[in-house]
Amino acid sequence: MSDCRPVHCFHAFDALYTALSGADPVPPTFPNEKCPLFVTWNTKPSRPGRAPRLRGCIGSFDALTLHDGLAEFALVSAFRDHRFRKIQLTELPHLQCVVSLLTDFEDASSYLDWDVGTHGIQISFNHPALLPQSESSTPSPFSSSSFLPRFTSSRQRFSACYLPDVIPEQGWTKIEAIDSAIAKAGWNGTISEDLRRSVKLRRYQSKLCSVDWEDYVDWRKQQTGLDLEIAGVAY
């Protein structure tokens, strides 16, 4: 898999701009390789020194062709991330696009078998009421409870993921990241050491690139020779 490059972000930005404005898209010219990918939209900070704010992030762990996959998930993350309202055309000048191409997937030997700053994590686990009773007398290095909640939920399987850059940005330890992922997956009960140990974890790495609106505008002008217009304002 080749590196993630600005042109990948430009293609994602172009998919969103043309979907909202009705302009004609610029045909992609980069290699149409297949890769799992995520597209992230951030709102740029209003003051220097502040971090961008997440505006939408969705992707696929299935390998997709880059031409169609980037365009599709540029729109899915902009319009279907239920944590946020749909992105509007007038927001584009305030946005940053980040593309993550996912590589090097490996099954981890335990929930701690990965490195912060190197790996992203994809976890899955069964409802804790389905966990077998442990017969080991070896004490856990972390707090654990033998109590298992009654199985009152119809949901039996949970899953969640974090991209590699998210965990160091949050300043989490491995255990904090795992506990956050367990909660993100939809589990709102007690997180015991037995539950952590039941987690099946896949670790992976990513190649990422980001561009701002201004970068995209310069690129599209070079491709088309035309200004971009939003709400009567030319860029």
Backbone as JSON, one array per atom type, in Angstrom:
{
  "sequence": "MSDCRPVHCFHAFDALYTALSGADPVPPTFPNEKCPLFVTWNTKPSRPGRAPRLRGCIGSFDALTLHDGLAEFALVSAFRDHRFRKIQLTELPHLQCVVSLLTDFEDASSYLDWDVGTHGIQISFNHPALLPQSESSTPSPFSSSSFLPRFTSSRQRFSACYLPDVIPEQGWTKIEAIDSAIAKAGWNGTISEDLRRSVKLRRYQSKLCSVDWEDYVDWRKQQTGLDLEIAGVAY",
  "N": [[0.85, -1.2, 0.0], [0.62, 2.16, -0.92], [1.77, 5.39, 0.35], [-0.37, 7.59, 2.28], [-1.63, 10.45, 0.76], [-1.85, 14.04, 0.07], [-3.58, 14.28, -2.15], [-5.44, 12.3, -1.81], [-6.99, 13.31, 0.28], [-7.91, 15.62, -0.99], [-9.59, 14.5, -2.9], [-11.58, 13.42, -1.26], [-12.54, 15.8, -0.07], [-13.46, 17.01, -2.38], [-15.56, 15.36, -3.11], [-17.4, 15.96, -1.09], [-17.76, 18.76, -1.39], [-18.79, 18.94, -4.02], [-21.1, 17.42, -3.78], [-22.64, 19.02, -2.13], [-22.73, 21.47, -3.44], [-23.36, 21.06, -6.1], [-21.55, 21.26, -8.14], [-19.35, 20.0, -10.74], [-17.51, 17.01, -10.19], [-13.93, 16.53, -9.82], [-12.23, 14.22, -11.72], [-10.55, 11.43, -10.25], [-7.01, 10.81, -10.29], [-5.08, 9.36, -9.06], [-3.59, 6.16, -8.11], [-5.88, 3.44, -8.05], [-6.0, 1.8, -5.62], [-6.78, -0.83, -3.21], [-7.98, -0.65, 0.1], [-8.59, -0.68, 3.64], [-10.23, 2.1, 5.17], [-10.64, 5.37, 6.67], [-12.5, 8.39, 6.89], [-12.18, 11.55, 8.21], [-13.72, 14.44, 9.46], [-12.87, 17.57, 10.68], [-13.48, 20.51, 12.63], [-11.76, 23.46, 12.24], [-9.64, 25.06, 14.67], [-10.61, 28.08, 16.38], [-8.8, 29.71, 17.53], [-5.23, 30.11, 17.68], [-3.17, 27.38, 18.69], [-5.11, 25.81, 19.82], [-6.79, 22.64, 19.69], [-8.2, 20.97, 16.8], [-11.77, 20.39, 16.43], [-13.69, 17.47, 16.5], [-15.82, 16.63, 13.81], [-17.0, 14.7, 12.38], [-16.63, 11.24, 11.72], [-16.19, 8.33, 10.06], [-15.63, 5.08, 8.75], [-14.35, 2.18, 7.02], [-13.51, -1.19, 7.77], [-13.24, -3.07, 5.9], [-11.52, -3.75, 2.86], [-11.5, -1.25, 0.47], [-11.83, 0.15, -2.83], [-9.89, 3.0, -3.53], [-10.82, 5.22, -5.03], [-13.69, 5.09, -5.09], [-14.22, 4.46, -2.4], [-13.13, 6.54, -0.77], [-14.64, 8.73, -1.67], [-17.23, 7.86, -1.01], [-17.14, 7.54, 1.84], [-16.4, 10.05, 2.61], [-18.79, 11.38, 2.35], [-20.5, 9.81, 3.94], [-19.38, 10.13, 6.51], [-19.76, 12.82, 6.77], [-22.52, 13.17, 6.69], [-23.83, 11.1, 8.05], [-22.86, 10.49, 10.54], [-24.03, 9.95, 13.55], [-23.53, 11.28, 15.85], [-23.36, 13.92, 15.32], [-24.83, 16.82, 13.74], [-25.75, 17.07, 10.25], [-23.21, 18.04, 7.96], [-23.05, 21.28, 6.58], [-23.05, 23.28, 3.55], [-22.03, 25.88, 3.97], [-20.27, 25.5, 6.03], [-17.9, 24.46, 5.06], [-15.53, 26.13, 4.57], [-14.42, 26.16, 7.09], [-13.43, 23.72, 7.69], [-11.37, 20.79, 8.15], [-9.93, 18.05, 6.5], [-9.2, 14.7, 7.14], [-7.62, 11.83, 6.09], [-7.34, 8.41, 6.7], [-5.52, 5.61, 5.99], [-5.67, 2.25, 6.52], [-3.5, -0.25, 7.82], [-1.51, -3.28, 8.26], [-2.89, -5.21, 9.97], [-3.36, -7.15, 12.88], [-4.0, -9.92, 15.02], [-4.22, -9.49, 18.44], [-2.53, -10.81, 21.34], [-3.54, -10.33, 23.82], [-5.6, -7.97, 25.63], [-3.83, -5.97, 26.18], [-1.82, -6.09, 24.36], [-0.51, -4.18, 22.48], [0.65, -0.99, 21.22], [0.6, 2.3, 22.4], [0.31, 5.12, 20.35], [1.35, 3.86, 18.17], [-0.39, 1.82, 17.32], [-3.8, 1.4, 16.26], [-6.93, 0.31, 17.68], [-9.23, -2.36, 17.49], [-11.95, -3.64, 18.99], [-13.84, -6.39, 20.36], [-16.44, -7.96, 22.23], [-18.3, -10.23, 24.32], [-21.53, -9.96, 25.95], [-21.15, -9.33, 29.42], [-22.58, -11.07, 31.13], [-22.47, -13.44, 29.85], [-19.97, -14.39, 30.25], [-17.68, -16.98, 31.18], [-17.41, -18.44, 34.46], [-14.53, -17.72, 36.3], [-12.0, -20.04, 37.15], [-9.53, -19.7, 38.1], [-7.14, -19.1, 40.65], [-5.32, -17.15, 40.64], [-4.47, -13.92, 41.47], [-5.75, -10.9, 40.03], [-3.95, -8.2, 38.5], [-5.34, -5.91, 38.53], [-8.3, -4.25, 39.73], [-11.12, -6.38, 40.22], [-14.3, -7.91, 39.87], [-16.35, -10.52, 41.09], [-18.97, -10.48, 40.6], [-21.56, -10.83, 38.28], [-23.67, -9.11, 36.1], [-27.25, -9.43, 35.74], [-28.54, -10.9, 32.79], [-30.1, -8.88, 31.04], [-30.28, -7.55, 28.69], [-30.97, -7.6, 25.17], [-28.88, -7.57, 23.55], [-25.96, -9.22, 22.64], [-23.35, -9.09, 21.7], [-20.64, -6.84, 21.48], [-18.85, -4.1, 20.0], [-16.15, -1.92, 19.05], [-13.95, 0.77, 18.0], [-10.8, 2.52, 17.85], [-8.91, 4.92, 16.12], [-5.35, 5.05, 15.4], [-4.24, 7.62, 16.04], [-5.99, 8.78, 17.81], [-5.81, 7.88, 20.48], [-3.26, 8.72, 21.71], [-3.76, 11.47, 21.42], [-5.78, 11.88, 23.24], [-4.44, 11.36, 25.54], [-4.5, 8.93, 26.87], [-3.84, 5.98, 28.84], [-3.13, 2.49, 28.13], [-5.08, 0.91, 29.43], [-7.03, 2.82, 30.05], [-7.78, 3.51, 27.46], [-8.85, 1.08, 26.55], [-10.99, 0.77, 28.36], [-12.49, 3.01, 27.65], [-13.12, 2.34, 25.01], [-14.69, 0.08, 25.47], [-16.9, 1.26, 26.72], [-17.66, 2.94, 24.62], [-18.52, 1.03, 22.84], [-21.0, 0.48, 23.79], [-21.46, -0.66, 26.24], [-22.57, -0.06, 29.44], [-22.23, -0.83, 32.03], [-20.46, -2.1, 34.92], [-16.95, -2.17, 34.49], [-14.98, -4.72, 34.67], [-11.94, -6.52, 35.51], [-12.16, -9.1, 34.53], [-13.92, -8.69, 32.4], [-12.33, -7.04, 30.76], [-10.32, -8.87, 30.11], [-11.73, -10.61, 28.54], [-11.97, -9.38, 26.14], [-11.58, -9.4, 22.66], [-9.03, -8.38, 20.61], [-7.96, -6.58, 17.83], [-5.13, -5.21, 16.45], [-3.84, -2.44, 14.61], [-2.23, -0.38, 12.13], [-1.85, 2.94, 10.73], [-1.76, 5.06, 7.85], [-1.75, 8.42, 7.43], [-3.11, 11.57, 6.29], [-3.68, 15.08, 6.09], [-5.65, 17.9, 5.06], [-6.51, 21.37, 4.79], [-9.36, 23.52, 4.11], [-8.43, 25.69, 2.57], [-6.22, 24.58, 1.28], [-7.49, 22.67, -0.3], [-9.06, 24.33, -1.96], [-7.08, 25.68, -3.46], [-6.03, 23.48, -4.83], [-8.29, 22.58, -6.34], [-8.78, 24.78, -7.96], [-6.49, 24.73, -9.55], [-6.99, 22.4, -10.93], [-9.39, 22.88, -12.32], [-9.48, 25.54, -13.14], [-11.33, 27.33, -12.26], [-13.09, 29.48, -9.96], [-14.29, 28.7, -6.63], [-17.55, 28.79, -5.2], [-19.48, 29.8, -2.47], [-22.45, 30.5, -0.96], [-22.61, 32.92, -2.36], [-20.07, 33.92, -2.07], [-16.87, 34.05, -3.43], [-14.13, 31.82, -3.72]],
  "CA": [[0.0, 0.0, 0.0], [1.39, 3.4, -0.99], [1.5, 6.33, 1.43], [-1.51, 8.49, 2.17], [-1.14, 11.71, 0.2], [-2.87, 15.1, 0.03], [-4.57, 14.09, -3.21], [-6.53, 11.48, -1.25], [-7.86, 14.24, 1.02], [-8.57, 16.49, -1.97], [-10.68, 13.72, -3.51], [-12.67, 13.37, -0.27], [-13.1, 17.15, 0.02], [-14.17, 17.29, -3.63], [-16.83, 14.63, -3.05], [-18.33, 16.69, -0.23], [-18.07, 20.06, -1.99], [-19.66, 18.79, -5.2], [-22.41, 16.93, -3.33], [-23.39, 20.12, -1.52], [-22.82, 22.64, -4.33], [-23.82, 20.69, -7.44], [-20.47, 21.4, -9.11], [-18.85, 18.74, -11.29], [-16.31, 16.54, -9.49], [-12.68, 16.34, -10.55], [-11.95, 12.78, -11.75], [-9.29, 11.09, -9.57], [-5.93, 10.31, -11.15], [-4.16, 8.55, -8.27], [-3.85, 4.72, -8.26], [-7.12, 2.99, -7.42], [-5.68, 0.65, -4.79], [-7.8, -1.24, -2.24], [-7.46, -0.48, 1.45], [-9.52, -0.17, 4.65], [-10.0, 3.54, 5.27], [-11.54, 6.24, 7.42], [-12.47, 9.82, 6.56], [-12.51, 12.36, 9.39], [-13.9, 15.89, 9.3], [-12.65, 18.37, 11.88], [-13.63, 21.96, 12.57], [-10.49, 24.09, 12.59], [-9.76, 25.87, 15.89], [-10.79, 29.51, 16.16], [-7.62, 30.39, 18.06], [-3.99, 29.33, 17.56], [-2.81, 26.57, 19.85], [-6.19, 24.92, 20.21], [-6.93, 21.47, 18.83], [-9.43, 20.91, 16.01], [-12.89, 19.68, 17.04], [-14.24, 16.44, 15.63], [-17.1, 16.98, 13.18], [-17.54, 13.47, 11.81], [-15.59, 10.24, 11.41], [-16.69, 6.99, 9.78], [-14.84, 4.39, 7.74], [-14.61, 0.76, 6.8], [-12.39, -2.1, 7.96], [-13.13, -3.85, 4.66], [-10.72, -3.08, 1.84], [-12.28, -0.57, -0.56], [-11.06, 0.9, -3.82], [-9.74, 4.36, -3.0], [-11.64, 6.2, -5.76], [-15.07, 5.05, -4.61], [-14.26, 4.41, -0.94], [-12.92, 7.86, -0.19], [-15.8, 9.57, -1.99], [-18.38, 7.38, -0.25], [-17.06, 7.79, 3.27], [-16.41, 11.49, 2.81], [-20.2, 11.76, 2.52], [-21.07, 9.1, 5.09], [-18.91, 10.77, 7.74], [-20.31, 14.18, 6.82], [-23.98, 13.2, 6.79], [-24.44, 9.98, 8.77], [-22.3, 10.28, 11.88], [-25.2, 10.35, 14.35], [-23.1, 12.13, 16.96], [-23.33, 15.3, 14.87], [-25.75, 17.19, 12.67], [-25.15, 16.97, 8.93], [-22.38, 19.18, 7.55], [-23.68, 22.18, 5.62], [-22.13, 23.89, 2.58], [-21.38, 27.08, 4.52], [-19.25, 25.09, 7.0], [-16.7, 23.93, 4.43], [-14.31, 26.93, 4.79], [-13.92, 25.99, 8.46], [-13.18, 22.3, 7.91], [-10.14, 20.06, 7.83], [-10.2, 16.66, 6.13], [-8.13, 13.75, 7.45], [-7.81, 10.49, 5.54], [-6.52, 7.38, 7.32], [-5.47, 4.33, 5.29], [-5.35, 1.31, 7.58], [-2.57, -1.29, 7.38], [-0.85, -4.13, 9.26], [-3.84, -5.77, 10.94], [-2.86, -8.32, 13.59], [-4.73, -10.32, 16.21], [-3.41, -9.33, 19.64], [-2.57, -11.94, 22.27], [-4.32, -9.91, 24.98], [-6.09, -6.6, 25.46], [-2.71, -5.05, 26.38], [-0.79, -6.4, 23.37], [-0.46, -3.13, 21.46], [1.45, 0.15, 21.67], [0.03, 3.64, 22.24], [1.08, 5.93, 19.41], [1.66, 3.05, 16.99], [-1.53, 1.01, 16.89], [-5.21, 1.58, 16.56], [-7.5, -0.9, 18.27], [-10.59, -2.78, 17.15], [-12.27, -4.59, 20.04], [-15.18, -7.0, 20.41], [-16.61, -8.76, 23.45], [-19.66, -10.67, 24.61], [-22.16, -9.42, 27.16], [-20.48, -9.93, 30.58], [-23.35, -12.16, 31.72], [-22.14, -14.67, 29.14], [-18.6, -14.79, 30.56], [-17.58, -18.15, 32.07], [-16.86, -18.18, 35.78], [-13.1, -18.02, 36.34], [-11.59, -21.0, 38.16], [-8.15, -19.41, 38.48], [-6.95, -18.44, 41.93], [-4.3, -16.13, 40.47], [-5.08, -12.6, 41.6], [-5.59, -9.96, 38.93], [-3.21, -7.0, 38.88], [-6.28, -4.79, 38.57], [-9.51, -4.59, 40.48], [-12.06, -7.21, 39.49], [-15.44, -8.32, 40.69], [-16.92, -11.8, 40.69], [-20.39, -10.29, 40.32], [-21.96, -10.66, 36.89], [-25.03, -8.58, 36.05], [-28.27, -10.24, 35.09], [-28.56, -10.71, 31.35], [-31.39, -8.27, 30.75], [-30.22, -6.92, 27.38], [-31.05, -8.5, 24.04], [-27.63, -7.44, 22.83], [-25.0, -10.19, 23.15], [-22.0, -8.82, 21.2], [-20.31, -5.43, 21.45], [-17.61, -3.82, 19.28], [-15.79, -0.5, 18.9], [-12.58, 0.95, 17.53], [-10.16, 3.83, 17.89], [-7.79, 5.09, 15.2], [-4.09, 5.19, 16.14], [-3.93, 8.98, 16.5], [-6.95, 9.24, 18.82], [-5.43, 7.52, 21.85], [-2.29, 9.7, 22.25], [-4.37, 12.8, 21.49], [-6.55, 11.93, 24.48], [-3.55, 11.17, 26.67], [-4.93, 7.74, 27.58], [-3.06, 4.76, 28.97], [-3.77, 1.36, 27.45], [-6.3, 0.5, 30.13], [-8.02, 3.88, 29.85], [-8.28, 3.39, 26.09], [-9.71, -0.11, 26.48], [-12.24, 1.06, 29.08], [-13.25, 3.96, 26.84], [-13.66, 1.6, 23.87], [-15.78, -0.76, 25.96], [-18.05, 2.15, 26.89], [-18.06, 3.37, 23.28], [-19.24, -0.08, 22.21], [-22.37, 0.47, 24.27], [-21.58, -1.26, 27.56], [-22.64, 1.0, 30.46], [-22.13, -1.42, 33.35], [-19.14, -2.14, 35.53], [-15.88, -2.72, 33.67], [-14.13, -5.51, 35.55], [-10.77, -7.11, 34.86], [-12.64, -10.24, 33.75], [-14.46, -8.17, 31.14], [-11.2, -6.62, 29.93], [-9.61, -10.05, 29.62], [-12.56, -11.29, 27.55], [-11.95, -8.59, 24.91], [-10.77, -9.8, 21.51], [-8.49, -7.12, 20.09], [-7.12, -6.51, 16.63], [-4.36, -3.97, 16.38], [-3.51, -2.06, 13.24], [-1.55, 0.9, 11.99], [-2.48, 3.76, 9.69], [-1.05, 6.12, 7.15], [-2.75, 9.48, 7.35], [-2.77, 12.87, 5.72], [-4.76, 16.04, 6.32], [-5.61, 19.17, 4.33], [-7.52, 22.35, 5.14], [-10.17, 24.05, 3.02], [-7.61, 26.53, 1.69], [-5.42, 23.68, 0.44], [-8.39, 22.09, -1.3], [-9.44, 25.38, -2.92], [-5.94, 25.87, -4.38], [-5.94, 22.3, -5.7], [-9.4, 22.52, -7.3], [-8.57, 25.84, -8.95], [-5.47, 24.24, -10.48], [-7.58, 21.35, -11.76], [-10.52, 23.33, -13.14], [-9.33, 26.92, -13.58], [-12.52, 28.08, -11.84], [-13.25, 29.78, -8.54], [-15.35, 28.03, -5.91], [-18.49, 29.76, -4.65], [-20.35, 29.37, -1.38], [-23.33, 31.55, -0.49], [-22.28, 34.16, -3.04], [-18.68, 34.3, -1.82], [-15.93, 33.32, -4.29], [-12.88, 31.41, -3.06]],
  "C": [[0.88, 1.24, 0.0], [1.0, 4.32, 0.16], [0.2, 7.09, 1.18], [-1.0, 9.86, 1.76], [-2.24, 12.77, 0.18], [-3.94, 14.89, -1.02], [-5.71, 13.2, -2.75], [-7.52, 12.36, -0.48], [-8.6, 15.17, 0.06], [-9.75, 15.77, -2.61], [-11.87, 13.63, -2.55], [-13.35, 14.74, -0.14], [-13.94, 17.45, -1.22], [-15.52, 16.57, -3.65], [-17.85, 15.4, -2.22], [-18.73, 18.02, -0.86], [-19.04, 19.9, -3.16], [-21.03, 18.25, -4.82], [-23.26, 18.06, -2.79], [-23.62, 21.28, -2.49], [-23.4, 22.33, -5.69], [-22.77, 20.87, -8.51], [-20.03, 20.02, -9.6], [-17.6, 18.3, -10.54], [-15.1, 16.45, -10.41], [-12.37, 14.84, -10.55], [-10.61, 12.47, -11.07], [-8.27, 10.51, -10.54], [-4.93, 9.45, -10.37], [-4.52, 7.07, -8.41], [-5.07, 4.29, -7.45], [-6.88, 1.7, -6.63], [-6.84, 0.33, -3.85], [-7.19, -1.2, -0.84], [-8.61, -0.17, 2.41], [-9.21, 1.31, 4.91], [-11.03, 4.21, 6.15], [-11.39, 7.66, 6.89], [-12.97, 10.58, 7.78], [-12.65, 13.82, 8.98], [-13.71, 16.56, 10.65], [-12.98, 19.83, 11.61], [-12.34, 22.6, 13.06], [-10.66, 24.98, 13.82], [-9.87, 27.36, 15.55], [-9.6, 30.32, 16.66], [-6.39, 29.52, 17.92], [-3.71, 28.56, 18.85], [-3.89, 25.64, 20.33], [-6.31, 23.77, 19.21], [-8.2, 21.55, 18.0], [-10.51, 20.12, 16.75], [-13.47, 18.68, 16.03], [-15.61, 16.85, 15.12], [-17.77, 15.77, 12.53], [-16.42, 12.52, 11.47], [-16.23, 8.88, 11.26], [-15.81, 6.38, 8.7], [-15.22, 2.94, 7.65], [-13.34, -0.03, 7.08], [-12.29, -3.11, 6.81], [-12.31, -3.06, 3.66], [-11.62, -2.54, 0.74], [-11.36, 0.04, -1.6], [-11.04, 2.37, -3.4], [-10.63, 5.37, -3.71], [-13.05, 6.25, -5.2], [-15.14, 5.12, -3.09], [-14.09, 5.76, -0.29], [-14.1, 8.78, -0.45], [-17.01, 9.16, -1.15], [-18.29, 7.79, 1.21], [-16.8, 9.26, 3.6], [-17.84, 11.96, 3.07], [-20.83, 11.08, 3.72], [-20.65, 9.78, 6.39], [-19.45, 12.19, 7.89], [-21.8, 14.21, 7.14], [-24.58, 12.15, 7.71], [-23.76, 9.64, 10.09], [-23.33, 10.84, 12.85], [-24.82, 11.14, 15.59], [-23.22, 13.6, 16.63], [-24.46, 15.56, 13.87], [-25.01, 17.13, 11.34], [-24.33, 18.23, 8.61], [-23.1, 19.97, 6.46], [-22.61, 22.82, 4.72], [-21.36, 25.06, 3.18], [-20.31, 26.74, 5.56], [-17.91, 24.75, 6.35], [-15.45, 24.79, 4.64], [-13.7, 26.77, 6.18], [-13.46, 24.56, 8.73], [-11.76, 21.87, 7.52], [-10.55, 18.63, 7.51], [-8.97, 15.81, 6.45], [-8.51, 12.4, 6.87], [-6.83, 9.55, 6.23], [-6.64, 6.1, 6.5], [-4.91, 3.29, 6.26], [-4.53, 0.13, 7.06], [-2.2, -2.19, 8.56], [-1.8, -4.62, 10.36], [-3.26, -7.05, 11.55], [-3.79, -8.64, 14.76], [-3.8, -10.23, 17.42], [-3.57, -10.53, 20.56], [-3.36, -11.62, 23.53], [-4.77, -8.47, 24.74], [-4.99, -5.56, 25.66], [-1.62, -5.21, 25.34], [-0.83, -5.42, 22.2], [0.27, -1.93, 22.06], [0.72, 1.47, 21.38], [0.93, 4.44, 21.31], [1.46, 5.2, 18.15], [0.41, 2.39, 16.43], [-2.87, 1.69, 17.15], [-5.74, 0.27, 17.1], [-8.92, -1.1, 17.76], [-10.95, -3.88, 18.13], [-13.65, -5.18, 19.82], [-15.24, -7.85, 21.67], [-18.08, -9.13, 23.61], [-20.21, -9.94, 25.84], [-21.53, -10.1, 28.38], [-21.25, -11.06, 31.24], [-23.06, -13.49, 31.05], [-20.73, -15.15, 29.43], [-18.61, -16.04, 31.44], [-17.01, -17.74, 33.42], [-15.4, -18.61, 35.79], [-12.8, -18.99, 37.47], [-10.18, -20.73, 38.66], [-8.11, -18.71, 39.82], [-5.9, -17.36, 41.85], [-4.93, -14.76, 40.57], [-4.81, -11.74, 40.39], [-4.77, -8.77, 39.4], [-4.1, -5.78, 38.97], [-7.52, -5.23, 39.33], [-10.46, -5.38, 39.61], [-13.17, -7.62, 40.43], [-15.95, -9.65, 40.18], [-18.39, -11.67, 40.35], [-20.62, -10.1, 38.84], [-23.39, -10.17, 36.85], [-25.99, -9.55, 35.38], [-28.31, -9.9, 33.61], [-29.93, -10.19, 30.93], [-31.43, -7.63, 29.37], [-30.33, -7.97, 26.28], [-29.76, -8.49, 23.23], [-26.59, -8.38, 23.45], [-23.57, -9.85, 22.77], [-21.8, -7.32, 21.05], [-19.0, -5.24, 20.67], [-17.4, -2.32, 19.17], [-14.35, -0.42, 18.42], [-12.11, 2.37, 17.82], [-9.02, 3.84, 16.88], [-6.51, 5.35, 15.99], [-3.82, 6.57, 16.72], [-4.84, 9.44, 17.64], [-6.42, 9.03, 20.23], [-4.36, 8.45, 22.41], [-2.86, 11.11, 22.33], [-5.16, 12.97, 22.78], [-5.69, 11.77, 25.72], [-3.88, 9.94, 27.49], [-3.8, 6.73, 27.75], [-3.77, 3.66, 28.2], [-5.09, 1.0, 28.11], [-7.39, 1.56, 29.98], [-8.61, 3.81, 28.45], [-9.22, 2.2, 25.94], [-11.04, 0.17, 27.17], [-13.11, 2.03, 28.29], [-13.87, 3.25, 25.64], [-14.81, 0.69, 24.28], [-17.05, 0.07, 26.15], [-18.57, 2.62, 25.54], [-18.86, 2.3, 22.57], [-20.67, -0.2, 22.69], [-22.55, -0.18, 25.63], [-21.53, -0.17, 28.61], [-22.62, 0.44, 31.88], [-20.71, -1.34, 33.89], [-18.13, -2.77, 34.57], [-14.9, -3.42, 34.6], [-12.91, -6.01, 34.78], [-11.17, -8.34, 34.05], [-13.2, -9.79, 32.41], [-13.32, -7.75, 30.22], [-10.51, -7.84, 29.3], [-10.43, -10.81, 28.57], [-12.53, -10.59, 26.19], [-11.06, -9.25, 23.86], [-10.33, -8.53, 20.81], [-7.68, -7.37, 18.84], [-6.41, -5.16, 16.65], [-4.01, -3.69, 14.92], [-2.79, -0.73, 13.25], [-2.23, 1.7, 10.88], [-1.48, 4.73, 9.08], [-2.06, 7.23, 6.96], [-2.18, 10.76, 6.76], [-3.95, 13.8, 5.97], [-4.55, 17.28, 5.46], [-6.72, 20.07, 4.88], [-8.28, 22.78, 3.9], [-9.33, 24.84, 2.04], [-6.74, 25.69, 0.76], [-6.28, 23.09, -0.67], [-8.77, 23.1, -2.37], [-8.32, 25.58, -3.94], [-5.85, 24.7, -5.35], [-7.05, 22.29, -6.74], [-9.27, 23.6, -8.36], [-7.53, 25.42, -9.99], [-6.04, 23.21, -11.44], [-8.61, 21.89, -12.74], [-10.35, 24.72, -13.74], [-10.48, 27.81, -13.16], [-12.49, 28.36, -10.35], [-14.34, 28.88, -7.96], [-16.25, 29.09, -5.3], [-19.38, 29.12, -3.6], [-21.14, 30.57, -0.89], [-22.93, 32.91, -1.07], [-20.87, 34.65, -2.84], [-17.77, 33.42, -2.66], [-14.66, 33.02, -3.49], [-11.85, 31.05, -4.13]]
}
